[in-house]
Amino acid sequence: MEDHREARKTYGSDRAQLAYGLRPDGTLAHITEVQRGLACGCICPACDGKLVARTKDDHQVPHFAHNSGEACGGGPETVLHLLAKEAFRANPKMLLPERPALDERKVVTKPGQEVETEFLRLEYTDPKKIIPDLYVRALGYDLFVEIAVTHFSDEAKIQLLREHRIPAVEVDLSRLPRDSTREAIADAVLRTAPRHWLYHPGIDAAEAKRRADEQKWQAEIEKRQANAQARHARRVNELVHAYRTAPSHTMMDEAPRLAELQTVGLGEHVGITVAGVGCFAVPPAVWQTRILTEVFHDRCLGNGVCKAVPITQHLEKAGVIRSPFHRVSGAVANDAATVEPNFAPPWKAVDAYLKHLAGAGVLVSHGYGMALASKFAEPWKARTLAEKRRTDVMQAAVQTVDWILAQLPGDERGTMTGDSWLNTIHAESGMTYRAALQADLEVPKIAGEIDAIVDMLEKRGPLPQGAVGLPIGAAIERRKAQMAKQADELRAKRMEEAKRLRLSRHDRLCVDAEKELSGPDLGNFLNTKRDDLSGMTPLESAQDSETGLNRARNVLFDLVRQRAREAEADAERKRYQEKITADAKRSLPPEHADTFLNGRDDDLGRTTPLLFAKDDSTYRKALKKLSEWQREFGQPF
């Protein structure tokens, strides 16, 4: 039971610790191969004590137990040793572990390989006082194989192997279950169990090469470190010397756009002394002015963050930073500052200046960087836009003046150019044209006069009212002559066109009249003066204008319609006259019929019935009168 509890304690499962016993013939028997109890006839492989076979019939994990009751403890390890050694009797293949090796003077890892083995002997006591578990031959050389279960090779043994240059491999079976089968033990010792080289000459050679390489590398590193320290010291000394010999700058050095800063109230914030000013090729007022104007106002960094390092890079590209102070490392800068207390690298000088501006309320935090405070940015932007507009106007004026001068003959323009014209005097203001164009009140008038001159030279528009100081007198006279000639030509052209139109209207009216009238009626119509045509004849009205033509056509159409109505009335009157005549002749005797038709009658408007009957109404009245005559002189109808 004690062995059973020890097995459970050791392996965490119900597995036997001693599963093999030694038969009288020296072979190992597995617990499943023997009879129960002492009838097994086995002894302990380690202490030679009698063993009792305890099988499943005892309701325990099958195992061997010492008959004396106390286990020697060495049996399981001895069993593994013996079975592992048995695996080599058939000259099997064995997996050798990987190892360091030399390949063309390079240290590489030689992968593990499976090799053929030749069994030589067991537990051989070498004359060199080395006792290996196995002595085999592989790859043409003798190889010691150590089987480790609970005791592993110590340094003393490894040192002996190294001294005698005997290759040796140790196979670790410490995790192999003690009740493993022969096959499992053989597979573990030959292939699957962990293994490593105790010694191999190639390992020592590789290690020696690795140590030599490491020593060489370490020496190279130490040399580089020494060189780096020397370069560092030289760089620090050069930096300090360059800083101490920085050129002095006088207050007369002109800062670009300083007047612009003074206009927006930033003049007092340039020329600030900070540590590191000797790194710059210009005085503080200059590089600080460039920071305010180019970086924060002109936004030369685009969408980049406005902070010390990007600003310093901008100044470096602009040539503002002296070359010895380009790309100063932090270590060099710190050591240089230790030697020269006033030294600071350019980016720290810029950073100190930015902190000054932030403390003065000129800059405010913006994202990861800084931005100009709105109380300065907004009026400055407005001023810049106004200045840009004035500059654009001046440039446009100069370009236009250059074009005007190019249109003049050389003897008229002389040596004048657009730029020289800016320095001539504007008569009305007494200022130069440069100053006058910068004065907002004068710009519209000057621009208008220049545009008028351009229009004149391009032969359009009226003559200019002023010359704006340009030699255009002869050009104006030439334009006057051109305009007079053009006026005469236009007048003649208009007269010719008017004549053509008069003839056209004359012909159009004649065509219309000939369609409606003929003979004397045509001539009478065309040549008779009429009040409704303002006392003109239709031909005269048509020749006068298109409106006159339309009026003459209306008169013609009215005449035609009137004649049509008269003709229709005549036809109707004739029809009714014929009708009343027929009625009279039918209802009255011939002598009375003629008297009736041609006799005047007061009831018929003092006219005869024949003349009175001209429509249905008058016909009925005449017919009524005929009825009276018929009652008196004739017979009914």
Summary of the structure (lengths in Angstrom):
residues: 637
radius of gyration: 67.4
end to end distance: 172.3
largest distance: 197.7
contacts: 1840
relative contact order: 0.04
helix: 57%
strand: 13%
